[in-house]
Amino acid sequence: MNKRLIYSFFFLVLASTPASAQDLNSLKTRADRLWSLRLQASKAREADAQALKAKAADLVEKEARLNLPMYENVQEATITALEFTNDKSKVLVTTKAKTVIPAIGKAEQNIVETWVWKGGNWFLHTEPAALNSLLQISGATSAITGRAVFSFQLIDKKLDLGTHKQGDKITGTVKFAALRAELQSIRARGIDGFRIGATRWIDDKNGEFEFTLDSSLISRDIDATVVLEAVGPERALERTTAFEKLPVVGHIEGKFQISQLPQTPESESGRFVELELKNVGNASFRLEQLRPVDGHSVAPDVTPLPLAPGQAAKLKIAYPTQAKLTDGELVFQFSEGILPSNSVLFRIQGPPAPSAADRQPLAPDRSQVDAAVKNAIQEAERARPPK
């Protein structure tokens, strides 16, 4: 059971009478209604989406209805906590949202919004900055005004790597804006071999990070997107994160290309996987050695294997001791002049494992929440000193 969920509802039960009189059940109902309209609008056609957004706007303060965030990337949303602020007419509503992020896949995001009691009902309170959709602006993890939002924004909006030969180690820096006191780390996904290095701060709000791109396995021009995940401070039992998308382009003079071919019923029953090695450059080369790094793969003895420009060869990699294909690594050793070290590490990909989002337990139902609240009250009564 989520501790924050227990503590939040426990706090609501023991809250002062004036706040309870503002009908918190109505708040939960209206917040659920807003998320239902948002999710419907994200899947609807443009005309229907506008109609749904108009209905959703009725749940927002009149003066802020143009600033309603719709969170188009959210696929699922579950309200997990209600928390009072110092002003009992304002309550923070926390929602666990499942989103889809390009090049990453499913991710969970906690969205905290402020609801205010006005004219006998609850309404969402937003700020102009909340107009942007989740993950379409960096740091958009919250649309509230009651607490600060962790922010990470790229100053360099696009990265042009220029022209390189396959095998070059490409380095550079990318400038960003964030609070030095809050940024904990930066991670990158989207391009194999792209690595984040040291961070240098220009001042308390601006910095740059170093990157390295190993192009040993990149044989064609780059036109891709790196998704940067910035990790901020831990707040209320959770880690805040922000995402930015960095388009990356560059011209690569390719020499060779290694591809893992899809498994067929024949290769699966025969316990092998096929790789294709192709000469995509202008000069001939030889594959001098092919050596598995792991203990369960067996490589064919086909070396030395000469390949002229445009030629390709298929290589059968067996895994006789494994029931199914698993991740593995192979070292390709080439003739001189192909790479700086003339060798490259290639990773064989086994079937994908279930994602973390798919393994998440189901959210507690109403009976579990009621039981948790009841237990929390009983524990508080037992802990209370005798009169």
C-alpha positions in Angstrom: 0.0 0.0 0.0 1.3 3.4 -0.9 2.3 5.2 2.3 1.6 8.6 0.8 -1.9 7.5 -0.1 -2.5 6.3 3.5 -1.1 9.4 5.1 -3.0 11.7 2.8 -6.4 10.2 3.4 -5.6 9.9 7.1 -4.9 13.6 7.1 -8.2 14.3 5.4 -10.1 12.3 8.0 -8.5 14.2 10.9 -8.6 17.6 9.1 -10.5 20.5 10.6 -14.3 20.7 10.4 -14.5 23.8 8.1 -12.4 22.0 5.4 -14.4 18.8 5.7 -17.6 20.7 5.2 -16.5 21.7 1.7 -17.4 18.2 0.5 -14.2 16.4 -0.3 -16.1 13.6 -2.0 -17.3 16.2 -4.5 -13.7 17.2 -5.1 -12.7 13.6 -5.9 -15.7 13.3 -8.2 -14.9 16.5 -10.1 -11.2 15.7 -10.4 -12.0 12.2 -11.8 -14.4 13.8 -14.2 -11.7 16.2 -15.5 -9.3 13.4 -16.1 -12.0 11.3 -17.9 -12.6 14.2 -20.3 -8.8 14.7 -20.8 -8.3 11.0 -21.7 -11.3 11.0 -24.0 -10.1 14.2 -25.8 -6.6 12.7 -26.3 -8.1 9.9 -28.4 -10.9 11.8 -30.2 -10.9 13.6 -33.5 -10.2 17.3 -33.6 -13.8 18.5 -33.5 -14.8 16.1 -30.8 -11.7 16.9 -28.8 -12.6 20.6 -28.8 -16.1 19.8 -27.5 -14.6 17.6 -24.7 -12.1 20.4 -23.8 -15.1 22.8 -23.6 -16.8 20.5 -21.1 -13.5 20.1 -19.1 -13.2 23.9 -18.9 -16.4 24.0 -16.8 -14.4 22.4 -14.1 -11.8 25.2 -14.1 -11.9 28.7 -12.6 -13.6 31.1 -15.0 -10.6 33.4 -15.2 -8.2 30.5 -16.0 -10.2 28.4 -18.4 -8.0 29.4 -21.4 -5.0 27.9 -19.5 -6.4 24.4 -19.0 -3.7 21.8 -19.6 -5.1 18.7 -21.4 -2.0 16.4 -21.1 -2.4 14.8 -24.5 0.4 12.3 -23.9 -1.3 10.7 -20.8 -2.9 7.3 -21.4 -4.0 6.4 -17.9 -4.6 8.5 -14.8 -5.4 7.5 -11.2 -5.9 10.0 -8.4 -3.7 8.8 -5.5 -3.7 11.6 -2.9 -5.5 14.7 -1.6 -3.5 17.1 0.6 -4.5 20.3 2.4 -2.5 23.4 2.1 -2.2 26.2 4.8 -5.3 27.6 3.1 -8.1 25.2 3.8 -10.0 26.3 0.6 -7.1 24.9 -1.5 -6.4 21.2 -1.8 -3.5 19.6 -3.8 -4.7 16.6 -5.9 -2.0 14.1 -6.9 -2.5 11.9 -10.0 -0.3 9.0 -11.1 -0.3 9.3 -14.9 1.1 6.8 -17.4 2.5 8.6 -20.5 4.2 7.6 -23.7 7.6 9.3 -24.3 9.3 9.0 -27.8 12.3 6.7 -27.7 11.6 5.6 -24.1 8.1 4.1 -24.2 5.8 4.1 -21.2 6.7 6.2 -18.2 5.0 7.1 -14.9 4.6 10.7 -13.9 3.1 12.3 -10.8 1.0 15.3 -11.6 -0.1 17.6 -8.8 -2.8 20.2 -9.3 -4.4 22.8 -7.1 -8.2 22.8 -6.6 -9.9 25.7 -4.9 -13.3 26.0 -3.2 -15.4 28.8 -4.8 -19.1 29.6 -4.8 -20.0 26.2 -3.3 -17.9 24.0 -5.5 -14.4 22.9 -6.4 -12.6 24.2 -9.4 -9.1 23.6 -10.9 -6.7 26.5 -10.4 -4.1 26.9 -13.2 -1.3 29.3 -14.2 -0.5 30.5 -17.7 2.6 28.2 -17.8 0.3 25.2 -17.3 -1.1 25.7 -20.9 1.6 23.4 -22.3 1.0 19.7 -22.4 2.9 17.2 -20.3 6.4 16.5 -21.7 5.9 19.0 -24.5 7.7 21.5 -22.3 10.5 20.5 -20.0 9.8 20.1 -16.3 6.0 20.0 -16.9 5.4 17.5 -14.0 2.9 19.7 -12.3 0.3 22.3 -13.0 0.0 23.5 -9.4 0.8 26.8 -7.8 1.2 25.5 -4.3 4.7 24.2 -4.8 7.7 24.8 -7.0 8.1 22.8 -10.2 11.4 21.2 -11.1 12.5 22.6 -14.4 15.1 21.5 -17.0 15.2 23.2 -20.4 17.6 22.9 -23.3 19.2 26.1 -24.6 20.8 24.3 -27.5 17.6 23.0 -29.3 19.4 21.0 -32.0 22.7 19.2 -32.2 24.5 19.1 -35.5 27.5 16.7 -35.3 28.9 17.6 -38.7 30.7 15.1 -40.9 32.6 12.1 -39.5 33.9 8.7 -40.5 32.4 5.5 -39.0 34.4 4.7 -35.9 35.1 8.3 -34.8 34.4 9.2 -31.2 32.3 12.4 -31.5 32.4 14.8 -28.6 30.8 18.1 -27.7 28.7 20.0 -25.2 25.0 21.0 -24.9 23.8 24.0 -23.0 20.8 23.9 -20.7 18.9 25.9 -18.1 18.2 24.5 -14.6 18.7 25.3 -11.0 22.1 24.1 -9.9 20.8 23.4 -6.4 18.1 21.0 -7.7 19.6 19.1 -10.7 20.9 15.7 -9.6 21.7 13.9 -12.8 21.0 13.7 -16.6 20.4 10.5 -18.5 20.0 10.0 -22.3 18.2 7.5 -24.5 17.5 7.2 -28.2 20.8 6.7 -29.9 23.1 3.8 -29.2 26.5 4.9 -28.1 25.4 8.4 -27.0 26.7 9.0 -23.5 26.4 12.0 -21.1 29.6 13.1 -19.4 30.5 15.8 -16.9 28.3 18.8 -16.1 29.8 22.3 -16.0 27.9 25.2 -14.4 28.1 28.7 -16.0 26.1 30.1 -13.1 23.4 29.0 -10.6 20.8 28.7 -13.4 22.8 27.7 -16.5 25.1 24.9 -17.4 26.3 22.5 -20.1 27.0 18.8 -20.2 29.6 17.0 -22.2 28.6 14.1 -24.5 30.4 11.4 -26.4 29.0 9.4 -29.3 30.8 6.3 -30.3 30.0 5.9 -34.0 31.6 2.4 -34.4 28.2 0.8 -35.2 26.7 3.8 -37.1 27.0 3.3 -40.8 24.5 5.9 -42.1 23.7 9.5 -41.6 22.2 10.4 -38.2 18.7 11.9 -38.1 17.3 10.9 -34.7 16.2 12.3 -31.3 17.9 11.9 -28.0 15.5 12.0 -25.0 17.1 13.6 -22.0 15.8 12.7 -18.6 16.8 15.2 -15.9 16.4 14.0 -12.3 15.6 16.6 -9.6 15.2 16.6 -5.8 13.2 14.1 -4.0 9.9 15.5 -2.8 7.1 13.8 -0.8 8.4 10.2 -1.2 9.0 10.6 -4.9 11.7 11.7 -7.3 10.9 14.6 -9.6 12.0 14.3 -13.3 11.8 16.4 -16.4 12.2 15.4 -20.1 13.6 17.2 -23.1 13.9 16.1 -26.7 17.2 16.9 -28.5 17.2 16.4 -32.3 20.6 15.1 -33.5 21.8 15.2 -37.1 25.1 14.3 -38.7 26.8 12.9 -41.8 28.6 9.6 -41.3 30.9 8.0 -44.0 29.9 4.4 -43.5 32.3 1.4 -43.9 30.4 -1.6 -42.6 27.0 -2.5 -41.3 26.1 -5.3 -38.9 22.4 -6.2 -38.6 20.6 -8.8 -36.5 18.0 -10.5 -38.7 14.6 -11.5 -37.3 14.4 -15.0 -36.0 12.5 -17.5 -38.1 10.8 -20.7 -36.9 13.7 -22.6 -38.4 16.4 -20.6 -36.7 14.5 -20.7 -33.4 14.1 -24.5 -33.5 17.7 -24.8 -34.5 18.8 -22.5 -31.7 20.7 -19.9 -33.8 20.3 -16.3 -34.9 21.6 -14.8 -38.1 23.6 -11.7 -38.4 24.4 -9.8 -41.7 27.7 -8.1 -42.3 27.7 -5.7 -45.2 30.4 -3.6 -46.8 28.8 -0.1 -47.2 32.1 1.7 -47.9 34.3 2.3 -50.9 37.2 0.0 -49.9 37.5 -3.8 -49.4 38.1 -5.2 -45.9 38.4 -8.5 -44.1 36.7 -9.9 -41.1 39.7 -11.4 -39.3 38.0 -12.8 -36.2 34.6 -13.2 -34.7 34.6 -14.0 -31.0 31.7 -14.4 -28.5 32.2 -12.6 -25.2 29.5 -14.6 -23.3 29.7 -18.3 -22.6 26.6 -19.5 -24.4 27.1 -18.2 -28.0 29.1 -20.1 -30.6 30.4 -18.2 -33.7 31.1 -19.9 -37.1 34.7 -20.3 -38.2 34.4 -18.2 -41.4 37.5 -16.0 -40.9 39.3 -14.5 -42.7 36.2 -13.3 -44.6 36.9 -10.7 -47.4 34.1 -8.4 -48.5 34.3 -6.0 -51.4 32.2 -2.8 -51.5 28.5 -3.7 -51.7 29.1 -7.4 -50.7 27.3 -8.9 -47.7 27.6 -12.2 -45.7 25.3 -13.9 -43.3 26.7 -15.3 -40.1 25.0 -18.0 -38.0 25.4 -17.5 -34.2 24.4 -20.6 -32.3 23.3 -20.8 -28.6 23.1 -24.6 -28.1 23.1 -24.5 -24.3 20.1 -22.0 -24.1 16.4 -22.9 -24.6 15.8 -19.4 -26.1 17.8 -16.6 -27.5 19.2 -14.3 -24.9 21.2 -11.1 -24.9 24.9 -11.7 -25.9 28.0 -9.9 -27.1 30.3 -10.5 -30.0 33.7 -9.0 -30.9 34.2 -8.3 -34.6 37.9 -7.9 -35.5 38.6 -6.3 -38.9 41.6 -5.7 -41.1 43.6 -2.6 -40.5 42.2 0.8 -41.4 38.6 0.1 -40.7 38.3 1.4 -37.1 40.8 3.1 -34.7 41.1 -0.2 -32.8 39.9 -2.4 -35.8 37.4 -4.1 -33.5 33.9 -3.5 -32.4 31.5 -4.9 -29.8 28.1 -6.0 -31.2 25.2 -6.8 -28.9 22.8 -9.6 -29.8 19.3 -8.7 -28.6 17.1 -11.4 -27.0 13.3 -11.0 -26.7 12.3 -7.9 -24.8 11.5 -8.3 -21.2 8.2 -7.0 -19.8 8.5 -3.2 -19.1 8.5 -1.8 -15.6 5.2 -0.1 -16.3 3.6 -3.5 -17.3 4.8 -5.0 -14.0 3.3 -2.3 -11.8 0.7 -3.5 -9.3 -2.9 -2.4 -9.7 -3.9 0.8 -7.9 -5.7 0.1 -4.6 -9.5 0.0 -4.9 -11.9 1.9 -2.6 -12.2 -0.9 -0.1 -8.4 -1.0 0.3 -8.3 2.8 0.8 -11.1 2.6 3.4 -9.3 -0.2 5.2 -6.1 1.8 5.2 -7.8 4.9 6.6 -9.5 2.8 9.3 -6.2 1.2 10.3 -4.4 4.6 10.4 -7.1 6.0 12.7 -6.9 3.0 15.0 -3.1 3.3 15.2 -3.4 7.0 16.0 -5.9 6.2 18.8 -3.7 3.6 20.3 -0.7 5.9 20.2 -2.6 8.7 21.9 -1.5 9.0 25.6 -4.2 8.2 28.2 -6.1 11.2 29.7 
